[in-house]
């Protein structure tokens, strides 16, 4: 529909996902699986890095869905 450069396609989901992450008040740690939990402990606290940890998959998923829809002609 719109012929946007790839730079803008990466920036627009950022504006959509950021408000969703800003209201999150839950825990910001990751539970580790068995081989890593013996080295680092059962959980890994992320603190402010949690925002980046949740933001990047959100951008990746929106772009992946758009690429998949374009390949299938949806």
Backbone as CSV, one residue per row, in Angstrom:
resi,resn,N_x,N_y,N_z,CA_x,CA_y,CA_z,C_x,C_y,C_z
1,UNK,0.816,-1.183,0.000,0.000,0.000,0.000,0.868,1.257,0.000
2,UNK,1.700,1.360,1.025,2.604,2.497,1.119,4.011,2.042,0.792
3,UNK,4.689,2.795,0.009,6.074,2.480,-0.324,6.991,3.194,0.666
4,UNK,7.136,2.616,1.843,7.974,3.198,2.880,9.337,2.519,2.891
5,UNK,10.402,3.278,3.158,11.713,2.636,3.319,11.721,1.742,4.562
6,UNK,12.630,0.796,4.590,12.691,-0.157,5.699,12.967,0.529,7.023
7,UNK,13.637,1.682,7.009,13.918,2.401,8.266,12.631,2.774,8.988
8,UNK,11.657,3.241,8.232,10.385,3.654,8.830,9.583,2.456,9.311
9,UNK,9.736,1.348,8.633,9.031,0.142,9.052,9.568,-0.399,10.368
10,UNK,10.788,-0.043,10.717,11.339,-0.424,12.014,10.967,0.569,13.099
11,UNK,10.755,1.812,12.733,10.472,2.856,13.717,8.999,2.869,14.132
12,UNK,8.082,2.664,13.223,6.661,2.745,13.552,6.215,1.751,14.621
13,UNK,6.630,0.485,14.587,6.245,-0.413,15.687,6.800,0.030,17.034
14,UNK,7.921,0.724,17.028,8.497,1.241,18.267,7.509,2.174,18.966
15,UNK,6.841,3.025,18.213,5.874,3.951,18.793,4.609,3.251,19.285
16,UNK,4.298,2.118,18.717,3.115,1.376,19.135,3.401,0.527,20.376
17,UNK,4.564,-0.077,20.448,4.898,-0.996,21.529,5.331,-0.256,22.797
18,UNK,5.975,0.895,22.658,6.487,1.628,23.819,5.413,1.981,24.841
19,UNK,4.240,2.504,24.454,3.221,2.761,25.482,2.748,1.503,26.193
20,UNK,2.701,0.394,25.485,2.296,-0.854,26.128,3.303,-1.283,27.186
21,UNK,4.576,-1.096,26.903,5.612,-1.474,27.862,5.726,-0.489,29.016
22,UNK,5.353,0.758,28.788,5.509,1.764,29.841,4.519,1.560,30.985
23,UNK,3.413,0.885,30.747,2.430,0.664,31.812,2.611,-0.687,32.494
24,UNK,3.592,-1.467,32.075,3.837,-2.777,32.680,4.457,-2.604,34.057
25,UNK,3.865,-3.259,35.059,4.374,-3.141,36.426,4.697,-4.500,37.047
26,UNK,4.737,-5.541,36.246,4.994,-6.882,36.770,6.468,-7.140,37.015
27,UNK,6.817,-8.392,37.279,8.215,-8.736,37.544,9.078,-8.556,36.295
28,UNK,10.320,-8.220,36.499,11.246,-8.027,35.378,12.437,-8.973,35.511
29,UNK,12.135,-10.247,35.632,13.190,-11.248,35.674,12.818,-12.408,34.755
30,UNK,13.823,-13.178,34.392,13.645,-14.324,33.510,13.972,-15.578,34.309
31,UNK,13.126,-16.583,34.230,13.405,-17.876,34.850,14.265,-18.677,33.888
32,UNK,15.374,-19.173,34.377,16.329,-19.879,33.532,16.092,-21.382,33.554
33,UNK,16.484,-22.040,32.477,16.345,-23.492,32.392,17.527,-24.163,33.081
34,UNK,17.462,-25.469,33.237,18.370,-26.247,34.084,19.867,-26.000,33.853
35,UNK,20.417,-26.083,32.662,21.879,-25.929,32.564,22.366,-24.540,32.992
36,UNK,21.567,-23.520,32.737,21.974,-22.161,33.072,21.644,-21.784,34.515
37,UNK,20.611,-22.404,35.079,20.235,-22.064,36.444,21.301,-22.500,37.449
38,UNK,22.059,-23.552,37.137,23.122,-23.959,38.048,24.286,-22.965,38.033
39,UNK,24.439,-22.238,36.927,25.522,-21.263,36.824,25.119,-19.881,37.340
40,UNK,23.912,-19.435,36.985,23.490,-18.062,37.261,22.421,-17.935,38.335
41,UNK,21.873,-19.025,38.798,20.768,-18.984,39.745,19.460,-19.253,39.035
42,UNK,18.371,-19.437,39.788,17.101,-19.806,39.161,16.472,-18.680,38.330
43,UNK,16.744,-17.433,38.689,16.193,-16.321,37.913,17.296,-15.318,37.605
44,UNK,17.093,-14.589,36.514,18.032,-13.551,36.102,17.299,-12.217,36.119
45,UNK,17.618,-11.326,37.072,16.926,-10.037,37.109,17.399,-9.140,35.969
46,UNK,16.462,-8.539,35.245,16.811,-7.690,34.116,16.709,-6.201,34.435
47,UNK,15.791,-5.829,35.317,15.622,-4.413,35.637,15.196,-3.619,34.413
48,UNK,15.856,-2.489,34.120,15.465,-1.670,32.965,15.730,-2.348,31.621
49,UNK,16.623,-3.341,31.587,16.864,-4.050,30.327,15.649,-4.849,29.875
50,UNK,14.688,-5.034,30.778,13.476,-5.758,30.417,12.729,-5.038,29.299
51,UNK,12.773,-3.712,29.297,12.099,-2.956,28.236,12.689,-3.297,26.872
52,UNK,13.997,-3.372,26.798,14.640,-3.744,25.542,14.342,-5.201,25.196
53,UNK,14.347,-6.059,26.210,14.065,-7.482,26.010,12.656,-7.696,25.455
54,UNK,11.703,-6.880,25.842,10.329,-7.011,25.356,10.091,-6.204,24.087
55,UNK,10.833,-5.145,23.869,10.631,-4.280,22.712,11.125,-4.923,21.422
56,UNK,12.287,-5.514,21.446,12.865,-6.074,20.226,12.050,-7.224,19.625
57,UNK,11.551,-8.178,20.419,10.692,-9.203,19.807,9.383,-8.612,19.261
58,UNK,8.885,-7.552,19.876,7.677,-6.916,19.353,7.895,-6.327,17.977
59,UNK,9.028,-5.683,17.772,9.354,-5.132,16.458,9.602,-6.257,15.458
60,UNK,10.303,-7.281,15.896,10.581,-8.420,15.022,9.283,-9.095,14.577
61,UNK,8.365,-9.321,15.506,7.125,-10.023,15.178,6.257,-9.231,14.212
62,UNK,6.143,-7.930,14.409,5.318,-7.146,13.484,5.897,-7.161,12.079
63,UNK,7.208,-7.060,11.949,7.817,-7.092,10.617,7.740,-8.481,9.995
64,UNK,7.857,-9.522,10.801,7.757,-10.881,10.274,6.363,-11.166,9.735
65,UNK,5.343,-10.716,10.443,3.968,-10.914,9.977,3.736,-10.161,8.674
66,UNK,4.250,-8.949,8.572,4.083,-8.174,7.330,4.804,-8.817,6.159
67,UNK,5.991,-9.356,6.390,6.726,-10.030,5.319,5.995,-11.294,4.901
68,UNK,5.502,-12.060,5.861,4.778,-13.288,5.562,3.514,-12.994,4.773
69,UNK,2.795,-11.937,5.131,1.573,-11.570,4.400,1.920,-11.134,2.988
70,UNK,3.055,-10.466,2.812,3.458,-10.038,1.467,3.850,-11.205,0.601
71,UNK,4.486,-12.213,1.159,4.888,-13.385,0.390,3.668,-14.177,-0.059
72,UNK,2.683,-14.295,0.832,1.478,-15.060,0.514,0.473,-14.271,-0.303
73,UNK,0.690,-12.993,-0.459,-0.241,-12.176,-1.237,-1.526,-11.873,-0.487
74,UNK,-1.475,-11.840,0.840,-2.686,-11.555,1.616,-2.995,-10.086,1.646
